[in-house]
C-alpha cells in the first residue's frame, strides 16, 4: 500500500517569499537579453484567482447525487477570507454521517443474508416442505425442490448480477467509509494545493459531472420503468430472485406466501438503489482523474513554454507569480505526484472490486444475450424474447461504464507521461544553466523511477491503454470458454416428469408477474399439445411464461 498522504506530510507551502527586484535571479538571463525589454507580469500572487472555488463548483453536482444516496459523509467550511480554499471534515453530529453508516450496515445485512440463503438453497437447508396450493393439488417435497431449482436455472444471469451488485456496493462503501477521515484531509489538501501551484484544473469538469449525473438518473429511470411495467420475465424475476435469496432461510416456501408480491416490490426498489450505489464511488474516482489530468495538462504547458519557447517573465516575482521557475516547476511536479498517490490510496479498494466483479458480470451478460439469440425456443421462448431488450440495455450500460472509467484513469497516465516527452525532446545537449540541468536530471529520475506516474490501484495494475485492452481481452476469453461449455439457463430437461408435475404458469405468474404488452401470448404452445387461439380467449395477459 502507498504511504498515507495527509496535509501534514505533504509540502503545500511551495510559494517562497517574494524577493526584492534586486535579489539574484535563480534562472539567469541569456547573454544579450535585458530585463527592461521584457513586459511585467500581468498578475502578481495576490491577484491569483481562487482555483479552489472551481474544484468545489465542479464537485457540487456529484456531491448532491452522492448525498441523496447516503454515500458521502463529508462536510466543508470555507478557509480564511481571501484564501479561496475549503476545509473538508467529517462530523458524527451530522445527519448525513448517520445516514451513510445506517445504509452501510443495511448493505452488509443484505449481503450476509444473500450468502446464507445461497448456501441454503444449494444444500437444501432448511429442507423445503410439502405444499398445498389451496386446491386438491399437493406438491411433494421432491417437486417443490424441483420448482426451486427451476427458478434458479431460469434466472441464473440475474443471480450473477445480484451477486456482483452486492459485492461491489458493499465492499466499495465499506472501504470508502473506512477512509471517512482521510477523504476530507485529501480534499482539503487538494483545495490548498491548487491555490499554491495556481492551476485551474476544474475546466469542463463540472459539465462532465452533470452529464454523469444525468446518465445515472436516466439509467435508474429506464430500469425503474422496466420493473414497473414488467416488460420481460427478467424485469420481474430479478427482484423475485433477490427476495428469494434474502428470505429463503427464514421461510423456504416464501414464494408461495401471500406476502411475497409485497416483499418483491420492496426489494425491487432496494435492488435499484444498490445498482446505483455500486457505481457511485467509481464515478467519484472519475472526478479526481479529470482534476489530475487537467492539472498535469497545465503543468506540461508551463514546462514546454519554459524549455522550448523561452519565458517572458524573468524577475523572481514574475516567476513565482506564473510558477515558471525551474525550482517551482519541480516542486509543483512533486505536488502532483502526491496528489496521484493520495487518489490512488483513497480509491484503491474501490477500483479493485469494481473491475473484478465486472469481469464476471460482463461475461455472463454477453453469454445471456448470445443464448437469447441462438438457443432454441425450449430455452428462450415466448415472453422471454423480451429479455433481450432488458439484457441489451444493461449490457450496454455496464460496458459503457467500464470503458468510460478505464479511459478516465488512462488519461492521467498519458498526460503525466507527456511531461517526460517534453524533457526527452529537449535533451541534455547544448549550454544550460545549472538550474536547468538539475531540473532536467531531476525529471528524468522522477519519470524513469521504479513506479509509473499513474493511478495504480495499490500497485496491482496501472491505468493505461494496455490495461483496457487486457481487461477486454480477459472478458472475451471467458466468453469463448463459457460458449464452449454452453451451460443451460433453464432446467436440463424441461419435459421430464418432475418438471411437468407442477404448474409452471402459476409459479411464474407469482414469481415474475410479467405482463404481455405485445401479445406474445397468441403464440403460446404447451409442451405436450398445441393450444388453439380459442383456448386463450379467457387469458388475462399474465402468466403462461414457460
DAMODA-V234916 format. One record per pair of residues at least 4 apart in sequence whose ideal C-beta (glycine too) atoms are under 6 Angstrom apart, sorted by the first residue. I is the first residue (numbers start at 1). J is the second residue. D is the distance in Angstrom with one decimal. If there is no record, write none. Layout:
# DAMODA-V234916
i: {I	I}
j: {J	J}
d: {D	D}
This chain:
# DAMODA-V234916
i: {1	2	2	2	5	5	5	5	6	7	7	10	10	12	12	12	14	14	15	18	18	19	19	23	25	26	26	27	27	27	28	29	29	35	38	38	41	41	41	43	43	44	45	48	50	51	51	51	52	52	52	52	52	52	53	54	55	56	57	58	58	58	59	61	61	61	62	62	65	66	66	66	67	67	69	70	70	70	71	73	73	73	73	73	74	74	75	75	76	76	77	78	79	79	79	84	85	85	85	86	87	88	88	88	89	90	90	90	92	104	104	107	107	111	111	113	114	114	116	117	117	117	118	120	120	120	126	128	128	128	130	130	131	131	131	131	132	133	139	139	139	143	143	146	147	147	150	153	153	154	155	155	156	157	157	158	158	160	162	164	164	164	165	165	165	166	167	167	168	168	168	168	168	169	169	169	169	171	172	172	172	175	176	179	179	186	186	189	193	194	197	197	197	198	199	199	201	201	201	203	205	212	219	220	224	226	226	226	227	227	230	230	230	230	230	231	231	232	232	232	233	233	233	233	233	233	234	234	234	235	236	236	236	237	237	239	239	239	239	240	240	242	242	243	243	243	244	247	248	254	255	255	259	263	279	281	282	282	285	286	286	288	289	289	289	292	293	293	293	295	296	296	297	299	300	300	302	303	303	303	304	304	305	306	306	307	311	313	313	313	319	319	323	323	326	326	326	330	330	344	344	344	347	348	348	351	352	353	357	358	358	359	362	362	363	363	363	365	366	367	368	369	370	371	371	372	372	375	375	377	379	380	382	382	383	383	383	387	388	396	406	409	409	410	410	410	412	413	413	413	416	420	420	423	423	432	432	438	443	444	452	454	454	455	456	457	461	463	488	491	494	495	504	504	505	505	508	508	509	509	514	515	516	516	516	521	524	524	525	526	531}
j: {458	341	344	345	10	338	341	342	185	185	189	189	338	192	193	196	196	331	196	317	320	23	316	316	316	325	435	325	326	435	433	33	314	314	312	314	313	318	321	47	321	321	321	198	84	194	195	200	84	85	86	191	194	195	84	202	202	86	206	202	205	206	63	209	210	213	209	287	213	71	72	280	72	96	277	99	100	103	280	90	96	97	100	180	88	184	89	91	86	88	87	86	83	85	87	195	191	192	195	191	188	184	187	188	184	180	181	184	97	173	177	170	173	166	170	246	166	245	249	245	248	249	245	125	248	249	252	144	145	252	140	141	139	144	253	256	138	137	143	144	502	501	502	498	502	507	491	490	491	490	237	241	489	364	368	238	241	364	242	168	357	361	274	275	278	170	171	357	172	278	353	354	357	173	274	277	278	353	176	281	350	349	281	183	346	342	346	193	335	199	323	332	335	323	295	298	291	294	295	294	290	283	397	276	272	231	235	390	235	268	235	236	513	514	515	235	386	386	387	390	237	383	384	512	514	545	238	387	390	390	512	513	514	241	512	264	267	268	271	264	511	267	271	263	264	267	248	254	252	260	260	511	263	267	283	350	354	405	347	405	408	343	408	409	412	412	411	412	415	336	415	416	415	332	418	419	324	307	329	422	308	422	309	311	324	426	324	318	319	322	324	325	328	332	435	436	439	439	442	348	455	456	351	457	458	457	457	357	361	362	402	474	398	475	475	478	479	395	479	482	391	391	374	375	489	380	388	379	380	381	490	384	520	524	514	520	545	391	392	400	468	455	463	463	464	465	455	454	463	464	453	424	447	440	443	436	437	442	447	448	462	462	463	463	462	461	467	467	492	499	499	527	508	546	543	544	512	545	542	543	545	541	520	521	541	539	531	544	530	531	535}
d: {5.4	5.1	5.9	5.0	6.0	5.8	5.6	4.1	5.1	5.9	4.4	5.9	4.9	4.9	5.6	5.5	5.0	4.6	5.7	5.2	5.9	3.4	4.9	5.7	5.8	5.9	5.9	6.0	5.9	5.3	5.9	4.5	5.7	5.4	5.6	5.4	5.2	4.0	4.8	4.3	5.9	5.3	5.4	5.3	2.5	4.2	5.8	5.3	4.8	4.8	5.6	4.1	5.9	5.7	5.9	3.4	5.0	5.7	5.8	4.3	3.9	3.8	5.3	4.7	4.9	5.1	4.8	5.8	5.1	4.5	3.8	5.7	5.2	6.0	5.6	4.4	5.0	4.3	4.8	5.8	5.7	4.4	4.2	5.3	5.8	5.8	5.7	5.6	4.9	4.7	5.1	6.0	4.3	3.6	5.7	5.6	4.7	5.2	5.8	4.7	5.3	3.5	4.4	5.0	4.9	4.9	5.6	5.6	5.5	5.2	5.5	4.5	6.0	4.9	4.8	4.8	5.6	5.2	5.4	4.7	4.4	4.9	6.0	5.1	5.9	4.9	5.7	4.7	5.5	4.3	5.8	5.6	5.0	5.7	5.8	5.8	5.0	5.3	4.5	5.2	5.9	5.1	5.4	4.7	5.4	6.0	5.2	5.1	5.4	5.5	4.8	4.6	5.1	5.5	4.3	4.1	5.0	4.4	5.5	5.9	4.2	4.4	5.3	5.8	5.1	5.7	6.0	5.4	5.9	4.3	5.6	5.9	4.7	5.9	5.0	4.4	4.0	4.5	6.0	4.7	4.6	3.6	5.3	5.4	6.0	4.8	5.8	5.9	5.5	5.2	5.9	4.4	5.8	5.5	5.0	4.8	4.9	3.9	4.1	5.8	4.6	5.4	5.6	5.7	6.0	5.1	4.5	5.6	5.3	5.4	5.8	4.7	5.6	5.1	4.6	5.4	5.7	3.5	4.6	5.1	5.0	5.9	5.6	4.8	5.0	5.6	5.8	4.6	5.3	5.5	4.0	5.1	5.5	5.9	4.5	5.0	5.6	3.3	5.8	5.1	4.6	5.0	5.1	4.9	4.8	4.6	5.4	4.7	5.9	5.9	5.7	5.9	5.8	6.0	6.0	4.7	5.1	5.5	4.5	6.0	4.5	4.7	4.4	5.5	5.2	4.9	4.6	5.2	5.0	5.8	4.2	5.0	5.6	5.8	5.1	5.2	5.7	5.9	6.0	5.4	5.6	5.0	5.1	5.1	5.3	4.9	5.3	3.1	5.6	5.3	5.3	3.9	4.9	6.0	4.5	6.0	4.0	5.8	5.5	5.8	5.3	5.7	5.5	4.9	3.8	4.4	5.7	5.7	6.0	5.6	5.6	6.0	5.9	5.0	5.6	4.3	5.4	4.5	5.2	5.1	5.3	5.3	6.0	4.7	6.0	5.0	4.7	3.8	5.1	3.7	5.7	4.5	5.6	5.8	5.4	5.3	4.7	5.6	6.0	5.9	4.6	5.0	3.3	5.2	5.5	5.7	5.7	3.3	5.7	5.1	4.1	6.0	4.1	5.7	5.0	4.4	4.7	6.0	6.0	5.7	4.7	4.5	5.4	4.6	4.9	5.9	5.6	5.8	5.8	5.7	5.3	5.4	5.8	5.3	4.6	5.0	5.1	4.7	5.6	3.5	5.5	5.9	5.5	4.7	4.4	5.8	5.8	5.3	5.6	5.5	4.5}
